Amino acid sequence: MTLPIFPDLDGASVFITGGGSGIGAALTDGFMAQGARVAFVQRSDASAFVDEMEARHGTRPLFQACDITDVARLQETIAVAADAHGPVTVLVNNAANDKRHTTAEVDEAFWDWSIAINLKAYFFAAQAVIPGMRAAGGGAIVNFSSISYMMGNTGYPVYTTANSGINGLTRSLAREFGPDRIRVNALAPGWVMTQKQKDLWVTEDGLAAHLDRQCLKDPLEPADIVGGCLFLASSVSKAMTGQALVIDGGVVMTG
């Protein structure tokens, strides 16, 4: 897939949560192809991926190990990224966990864990980058959600609760920080065939049923999500904020 070039992203300081695997890895690759200075976090070791990115782009992304439920650590990694690359002017809140669960089996600990990953970390990452964006004269925050809550899916009610909450957070931050030229938008992918999804949840029948709901019949790949994120991060979308961009092959209809 050939991506468009967004000249204003060349040299931009970009911070991505979960940027070493799945959709996040495709995002890191996509931003680096624009010439951006990318920092990312995830829990697992991403050394091999960093080496791959250096071989491909000639520069290394800044990787820091971080469990994003540790708010102090998350905000520390953002400060390190700002020291290395300049104030973060593009934040991509991508990391999430859609572990399957039923309502009956959820206890308070699981609720807190799921919300911490899928919503709380988004808020505190945004809180950490906003002062630098203000000083820089603006910035862009892209909050990854999902079409799961729009579909009214069962199988992960705490996750869909967080997805819906991300839209509320996005709209409130957009309103509060619009005067600072900080744009905040959500991006809601459909069912993307990451390796994790294939390993844990994709079945032949399940995928066929989902594709039957898509207007476009090709399975979604991580690369399919990158262009939309670059668009939201770039100044070409400078008049767009508080919105939710859906990239799902045409399952849900918005507007």
C-alpha positions as CSV (number, residue, x, y, z in Angstrom):
1,M,0.0,0.0,0.0
2,T,1.3,3.4,-1.0
3,L,0.6,6.1,1.6
4,P,0.3,9.8,0.8
5,I,3.0,12.2,2.1
6,F,2.1,14.8,4.7
7,P,5.0,17.2,4.7
8,D,4.1,18.8,8.1
9,L,4.7,15.4,9.8
10,D,8.4,15.4,8.7
11,G,10.3,16.0,11.9
12,A,7.1,16.0,14.1
13,S,7.5,14.6,17.6
14,V,5.0,11.7,17.8
15,F,4.2,9.5,20.8
16,I,2.3,6.2,20.3
17,T,1.0,3.9,23.0
18,G,1.3,0.2,22.0
19,G,3.4,1.2,19.1
20,G,5.4,-2.0,18.6
21,S,2.8,-4.6,17.6
22,G,-0.4,-4.9,15.7
23,I,-2.0,-1.7,14.5
24,G,0.5,0.2,16.6
25,A,3.5,-1.2,14.8
26,A,1.9,-0.2,11.4
27,L,1.4,3.3,12.9
28,T,5.0,3.6,14.0
29,D,6.1,2.5,10.5
30,G,3.8,4.9,8.8
31,F,4.8,7.9,10.9
32,M,8.5,7.1,10.4
33,A,8.0,6.9,6.7
34,Q,6.8,10.5,6.9
35,G,10.1,11.5,8.6
36,A,8.5,11.9,12.0
37,R,10.5,11.4,15.2
38,V,8.6,8.5,16.8
39,A,8.6,7.4,20.4
40,F,6.4,4.5,21.6
41,V,5.7,2.4,24.6
42,Q,4.4,-1.1,25.2
43,R,4.8,-3.7,28.0
44,S,6.7,-6.4,26.0
45,D,10.2,-6.0,24.6
46,A,10.2,-4.3,21.2
47,S,14.0,-4.4,20.4
48,A,13.6,-6.6,17.3
49,F,10.9,-4.2,15.9
50,V,13.1,-1.2,16.6
51,D,16.0,-2.8,14.7
52,E,13.5,-3.5,11.8
53,M,12.4,0.1,11.8
54,E,16.0,1.3,11.8
55,A,16.9,-0.9,8.8
56,R,13.9,0.3,6.9
57,H,14.0,4.0,7.7
58,G,17.6,4.7,8.7
59,T,16.6,6.0,12.2
60,R,15.5,4.3,15.3
61,P,12.2,5.0,17.1
62,L,12.5,5.6,20.8
63,F,11.1,2.6,22.6
64,Q,10.4,2.6,26.4
65,A,8.9,-0.4,28.2
66,C,5.7,0.7,30.0
67,D,2.6,-0.7,31.4
68,I,0.2,2.1,30.6
69,T,-1.9,1.4,33.7
70,D,1.0,2.8,35.6
71,V,0.1,6.5,35.1
72,A,3.3,7.9,36.7
73,R,5.4,5.7,34.4
74,L,3.4,6.6,31.3
75,Q,3.7,10.3,32.0
76,E,7.4,9.8,32.7
77,T,7.9,8.1,29.3
78,I,6.2,11.1,27.6
79,A,8.6,13.5,29.3
80,V,11.6,11.4,28.1
81,A,10.2,11.5,24.6
82,A,9.8,15.2,24.7
83,D,13.4,15.6,25.9
84,A,14.6,13.5,23.1
85,H,12.5,14.7,20.2
86,G,11.0,18.0,21.4
87,P,7.5,18.6,22.8
88,V,5.1,15.9,21.6
89,T,2.8,17.5,19.0
90,V,1.1,14.2,17.9
91,L,-0.2,11.8,20.5
92,V,-1.7,8.5,19.4
93,N,-3.6,6.7,22.1
94,N,-3.6,3.3,20.5
95,A,-2.9,0.7,23.2
96,A,-6.0,-1.3,24.3
97,N,-7.0,-4.8,25.4
98,D,-10.2,-6.4,24.2
99,K,-10.0,-9.5,26.4
100,R,-13.3,-11.4,26.1
101,H,-15.6,-11.5,29.2
102,T,-19.2,-11.8,30.2
103,T,-21.0,-9.4,32.5
104,A,-21.5,-12.1,35.2
105,E,-17.8,-12.9,35.5
106,V,-16.6,-9.3,35.9
107,D,-15.4,-8.4,39.3
108,E,-14.2,-5.0,40.6
109,A,-10.6,-5.8,39.9
110,F,-11.2,-6.7,36.3
111,W,-13.4,-3.7,35.8
112,D,-10.6,-1.4,37.1
113,W,-7.9,-3.2,35.0
114,S,-9.9,-2.9,31.8
115,I,-10.9,0.7,32.3
116,A,-7.3,1.6,33.3
117,I,-6.0,0.3,30.0
118,N,-8.8,1.3,27.7
119,L,-9.8,4.7,29.0
120,K,-7.9,6.0,32.0
121,A,-4.5,5.9,30.3
122,Y,-5.9,7.9,27.4
123,F,-6.9,10.7,29.7
124,F,-3.5,10.9,31.5
125,A,-1.5,10.6,28.3
126,A,-3.4,13.6,26.9
127,Q,-3.0,15.5,30.2
128,A,0.8,15.0,29.9
129,V,1.2,16.2,26.3
130,I,-1.1,19.2,26.4
131,P,1.3,21.7,28.1
132,G,3.9,21.0,25.4
133,M,1.4,21.3,22.6
134,R,0.2,24.6,24.0
135,A,3.8,25.9,24.1
136,A,4.3,24.6,20.5
137,G,1.2,26.5,19.3
138,G,-0.9,23.4,18.8
139,G,-1.0,19.7,18.3
140,A,-3.1,16.7,17.5
141,I,-4.4,13.9,19.7
142,V,-5.8,10.7,18.0
143,N,-7.8,8.4,20.4
144,F,-8.3,4.9,19.1
145,S,-11.7,3.5,19.8
146,S,-13.6,0.7,18.0
147,I,-16.8,0.1,16.2
148,S,-17.6,-2.6,18.8
149,Y,-19.8,-0.3,20.9
150,M,-21.5,1.1,17.8
151,M,-22.5,-2.4,16.9
152,G,-23.8,-3.2,20.4
153,N,-21.5,-6.2,20.5
154,T,-21.6,-8.7,23.3
155,G,-18.6,-10.5,24.7
156,Y,-16.6,-7.6,26.2
157,P,-19.0,-5.1,27.9
158,V,-16.3,-3.3,29.9
159,Y,-14.3,-2.8,26.7
160,T,-17.3,-1.4,24.8
161,T,-18.0,0.9,27.8
162,A,-14.5,2.3,27.5
163,N,-14.8,2.7,23.7
164,S,-17.9,4.8,24.2
165,G,-16.2,6.8,26.9
166,I,-13.3,7.6,24.5
167,N,-15.8,9.5,22.3
168,G,-17.0,11.5,25.3
169,L,-13.4,12.2,26.3
170,T,-12.5,13.2,22.8
171,R,-15.3,15.7,22.5
172,S,-14.7,17.3,25.8
173,L,-10.9,17.7,25.2
174,A,-11.6,19.1,21.7
175,R,-13.8,21.7,23.2
176,E,-11.5,22.6,26.1
177,F,-8.3,22.9,24.1
178,G,-9.5,24.0,20.7
179,P,-8.6,27.6,21.6
180,D,-5.0,26.3,22.0
181,R,-5.2,24.8,18.4
182,I,-5.0,21.3,19.9
183,R,-7.2,19.0,17.9
184,V,-8.6,15.9,19.4
185,N,-10.3,13.2,17.3
186,A,-11.2,9.6,17.7
187,L,-10.5,6.8,15.2
188,A,-12.7,3.7,15.3
189,P,-11.4,0.7,13.3
190,G,-13.4,-2.3,12.5
191,W,-12.2,-5.9,13.0
192,V,-8.5,-5.7,12.0
193,M,-6.6,-8.9,11.4
194,T,-3.7,-8.4,13.7
195,Q,-1.7,-11.4,14.7
196,K,-3.3,-11.2,18.2
197,Q,-6.8,-11.4,16.7
198,K,-5.8,-14.3,14.5
199,D,-4.2,-16.2,17.4
200,L,-7.0,-15.7,19.9
201,W,-10.4,-14.9,18.2
202,V,-10.5,-15.2,14.4
203,T,-12.4,-18.3,13.2
204,E,-13.3,-19.1,9.6
205,D,-17.0,-18.8,10.3
206,G,-16.7,-15.7,12.5
207,L,-14.7,-13.9,9.9
208,A,-17.1,-14.9,7.1
209,A,-20.0,-13.6,9.2
210,H,-18.3,-10.3,9.8
211,L,-17.3,-9.8,6.2
212,D,-20.9,-10.4,5.3
213,R,-21.7,-7.2,7.3
214,Q,-18.9,-5.2,5.6
215,C,-19.8,-3.3,2.4
216,L,-16.3,-3.9,1.3
217,K,-15.5,-7.6,1.4
218,D,-11.8,-7.6,2.1
219,P,-10.5,-8.3,5.6
220,L,-9.0,-5.3,7.3
221,E,-5.3,-5.2,7.8
222,P,-3.3,-3.0,10.1
223,A,-2.0,-1.0,7.2
224,D,-5.5,0.0,6.3
225,I,-5.8,2.1,9.4
226,V,-2.6,4.1,9.0
227,G,-3.7,6.6,6.3
228,G,-6.6,7.8,8.4
229,C,-4.4,8.3,11.5
230,L,-1.8,10.3,9.5
231,F,-4.6,12.4,8.1
232,L,-5.9,13.2,11.6
233,A,-2.4,14.0,12.8
234,S,-1.6,16.3,9.9
235,S,-2.5,19.9,9.5
236,V,-4.5,18.9,6.4
237,S,-7.3,18.1,8.9
238,K,-6.7,21.4,10.7
239,A,-10.4,22.3,10.7
240,M,-11.5,18.9,12.1
241,T,-11.8,18.2,15.8
242,G,-14.1,16.4,18.2
243,Q,-15.0,13.9,15.5
244,A,-14.9,10.1,15.2
245,L,-13.4,8.7,12.0
246,V,-14.6,5.1,11.2
247,I,-12.4,2.8,9.2
248,D,-14.3,-0.5,9.1
249,G,-15.0,-1.6,5.6
250,G,-18.5,-0.3,5.9
251,V,-20.1,-2.1,8.8
252,V,-21.5,0.9,10.7
253,M,-22.9,4.0,9.1
254,T,-22.3,7.3,10.9
255,G,-23.7,10.8,10.5
